[in-house]
Amino acid sequence: MPVCIIVNPVSGSISGAQARDRISQASAWRDPAGQPVEVVVTERAGHAGDLARHAAAQGATLVIAWGGDGTINEVAAALAFGQVPMAIVPAGSGNGLARALGIDPRPGRALTQAARARPKRIDLGEIGGRLFVNIAGIGFDAEVAARFNAPGNVRRGLAAYASITMRMLVTYRPARYRVAVGEEEIVVPRGLMIGVANGTQFGNGARIAPAAVIDDGALDLVIVEEGSRPGTILSVPRLFNGTVAAMRGYSVRRVASATIRADHPMVFHVDGEPIQGGTEVTARVHPGALLLAVP
């Protein structure tokens, strides 16, 4: 099994016919070097990680994750600290990491890019004991992720995510955080969000950490402290036009680790997956933890 393609047939809020077409396209692809290819399909949450571990154990020389942020996260966590490289065929709602890496959004070309790429080592982040490839966070973005992934939310895709975000911009209340970086403690009285970024953007061009580098051995700690809600709403375009650093209350610093504390249990997310945490959460970087085949 030199090349294994793990397909999430439902990522990106597609129809049944589109899901079947995705699987057919993966099955029809041929490796340019003539290596044998096996296609496997996820059936449940966590299945992509199981399939990736099995592929590595069976001698795969490349594991390709075809799906959204959750699929990519599962495969990356399964292959972390190992010698088997992964690659990405972006098929989610945002595709933040794939966009930042310049991966072709057309599946056939993304597959060929992956097969021809020379794998390089990139960093992984960890927060609350969970690995992430792109971005983790506490506060506003984590609450949006929790509502988007709630069992009662049947709407998927970018439109549903945008709708939840707009509602949260009206109802969300900032919280008080204390962030420890080494010997320094940063008090954030009205924290809108505390982000820990390995990559640059959430997805769809929303760049929260424009200067982040995925192989620099550090994470970008982003703190957004709210002055006023109208100011926050008016600043949203800055995420998309490259001027987020000029947003009032925005700060960023490069860190190896940081500990975030609050007076209440915090919800955090890893690559968009919400997780209930406690009153203290520690984030850290794992330099060069993942082999990634990128253009």
ZIRA-V369836 format. One record per helix or strand. SS is the DSSP state (hx for helix, st for strand). FROM is the first residue (numbers start at 0). LEN is the number of residues. If there is no record, write none. Layout:
# ZIRA-V369836
{{SS;FROM;LEN} {SS;FROM;LEN}}
This chain:
# ZIRA-V369836
{{st;2;5} {hx;15;13} {st;36;5} {hx;46;11} {st;61;6} {hx;68;11} {st;84;6} {st;94;1} {hx;95;6} {hx;106;10} {st;119;8} {st;129;3} {st;134;5} {hx;139;9} {hx;156;15} {st;174;7} {st;183;14} {st;200;3} {st;205;2} {st;218;7} {hx;228;7} {hx;237;4} {hx;243;3} {st;249;6} {st;256;5} {st;266;4} {st;272;4} {st;279;13}}
